[in-house]
Structures are given as structure tokens and as C-alpha cells.
């Protein structure tokens, strides 16, 4: 599903490029946020960085890797570089699994179900931990979409 650009800062393309290419060097920056490569594996007892690289065939999934920028704080307007990571499409989807589940439940009219409330609580806890360790979000103005 394509991103809704109206929910991101107006300089998102530059910010995203800087994270993915300059900082991450086109390699996934996940070190366990997605629940994998977090050091709980018998063969890799320490957290390690995901090996997936932008544009290459995926090692652990099918298809080509696409490096994306994930808001660990779940606030799409945030440009605090400590709140974002360049993640491969697999790690990003796994990190945001509660958000995706919540959207699916809401689209089925089950946005107030016990399952949806649990997903919201887990997502809020992720956000709280990021803000606690990295400071508050830095918000930038949204892009203004012109209607023609």
C-alpha cells in the first residue's frame, strides 16, 4: 500500500534519503526491533544488525529488498533522527504489525474490540519506550496538497 504523503513532513523525501542512504548506507538498521536478530537466537546470542541491503534479492524472504524509514515512535511527522531507522521492508512490516492489525480491525468495524485495544496498548508502549530513551518527537509542518 503506498504511503499517504499528506501525513509526512514537506521535506520527507530529503529526510528519508538522508536516513536510508547517508546514515544506513543502504543496509537495514534493525537490531532486533522487529523481533528478529535480537540476540535471543541460539546461534547468535547477541543482537546484530539485519543483513538485508536495498535493491538486492532478499536473503530471508522472497523478492527484492526495499529500504524504508520506520518511525519507531509511530508519529509520522517526527523528524528526530533517533526516533527513526532505515528498515528493510520485512523488518518494517514486523515492527508495525500491531498498527497493520489495528487498521485491518478498524476496516472490519472492529476498532473497539479487545484485540484492537491490545494492539493500541502495545503500540503506545513502543512509542513510550522510544520517547523515554531518545527524547520527545520533533515535528515539522505537513506538506500542503494543492487541489487542481
C-alpha positions in Angstrom: 0.0 0.0 0.0 1.5 3.4 -1.0 2.2 5.9 1.7 -0.1 8.9 2.2 2.3 11.7 1.7 -0.1 14.2 3.3 0.8 12.6 6.7 4.5 13.3 6.4 6.7 16.5 6.6 7.1 18.5 3.5 10.8 17.7 3.3 10.2 13.9 3.8 11.9 12.9 0.6 15.2 14.6 1.7 14.9 13.4 5.3 14.2 9.8 4.2 17.0 9.8 1.7 19.5 11.0 4.3 18.4 8.2 6.7 18.4 5.4 4.1 21.5 6.3 2.1 23.8 8.5 4.2 23.2 7.0 7.6 22.2 3.5 7.0 24.4 3.1 3.9 21.5 1.2 2.2 21.6 -1.6 4.8 18.7 -2.3 7.2 19.5 -0.7 10.6 17.2 -3.1 12.6 19.0 -4.7 15.6 16.0 -6.6 16.9 13.2 -4.0 17.0 11.3 -6.3 14.6 11.7 -9.3 17.0 14.4 -11.0 14.9 18.2 -10.7 15.2 17.7 -9.5 18.8 20.2 -11.9 20.5 17.7 -14.5 21.6 18.8 -16.9 18.9 20.8 -20.0 19.9 23.3 -19.4 17.1 23.5 -15.6 17.5 23.3 -14.8 21.3 24.0 -11.1 20.8 21.9 -8.6 18.9 23.2 -8.0 15.4 22.2 -5.8 12.6 19.9 -7.1 9.9 21.9 -8.1 6.7 19.4 -7.1 4.1 20.5 -4.4 1.6 18.4 -2.1 -0.5 17.9 -3.3 -4.1 19.3 -6.8 -3.5 17.4 -10.1 -3.5 16.1 -10.8 0.0 18.1 -13.3 2.0 15.3 -14.2 4.4 12.2 -13.5 2.3 11.2 -13.5 -1.3 11.7 -10.6 -3.7 13.9 -7.6 -3.7 14.7 -5.7 -0.5 13.3 -2.1 -0.3 14.8 0.0 2.5 12.2 2.2 4.1 12.2 4.6 7.0 10.3 3.4 10.1 9.1 5.8 12.8 9.9 3.9 16.0 7.7 6.4 17.8 4.8 5.9 15.4 4.5 9.7 14.8 4.8 10.2 11.0 5.5 13.9 11.4 8.5 13.3 13.7 12.0 14.1 12.3 14.0 13.3 15.4 16.7 11.1 13.8 16.9 9.0 17.0 13.2 8.1 16.5 13.6 6.6 13.0 15.6 3.8 11.4 16.2 2.7 7.9 14.5 -0.8 7.9 14.1 -3.3 5.1 10.5 -4.0 4.1 10.4 -7.2 6.2 11.7 -5.6 9.4 9.4 -2.6 9.0 6.3 -4.7 8.5 7.2 -6.8 11.5 7.8 -3.7 13.7 4.5 -2.2 12.6 2.5 -5.4 12.9 0.2 -4.0 15.6 -0.5 -0.9 13.5 -1.4 -3.1 10.5 -3.6 -5.4 12.6 -5.4 -2.3 14.1 -6.1 -0.9 10.6 -7.5 -4.3 9.5 -9.7 -4.5 12.5 -10.9 -0.9 12.0 -11.7 -1.6 8.4 -13.9 -4.5 9.5 -15.7 -2.3 12.0 -13.9 -4.0 15.0 -11.8 -1.0 16.1 -13.1 -1.2 19.6 -12.6 -4.9 20.1 -10.4 -6.4 22.8 -7.8 -7.3 20.1 -7.7 -3.7 18.8 -7.3 -2.3 22.3 -4.4 -4.7 23.0 -2.8 -3.6 19.7 -3.1 0.0 20.6 -1.6 -0.6 24.1 1.4 -2.4 22.6 1.9 0.4 20.1 1.7 3.0 22.8 4.3 1.1 24.9 6.7 1.0 21.9 6.3 4.8 21.5 6.7 5.4 25.2 10.0 3.5 25.3 11.4 5.4 22.3 10.5 8.8 23.7 11.8 7.8 27.2 15.2 6.7 25.8 15.6 9.3 22.9 13.6 12.3 24.0 10.5 14.0 22.6 9.4 14.0 18.9 10.5 16.9 16.7 7.5 17.7 14.5 7.7 19.6 11.2 4.8 21.1 9.2 3.0 18.8 6.8 3.2 19.3 3.1 0.2 21.1 1.7 -1.5 19.3 -1.1 -3.0 21.6 -3.8 -6.2 20.5 -5.4 -6.4 21.3 -9.1 
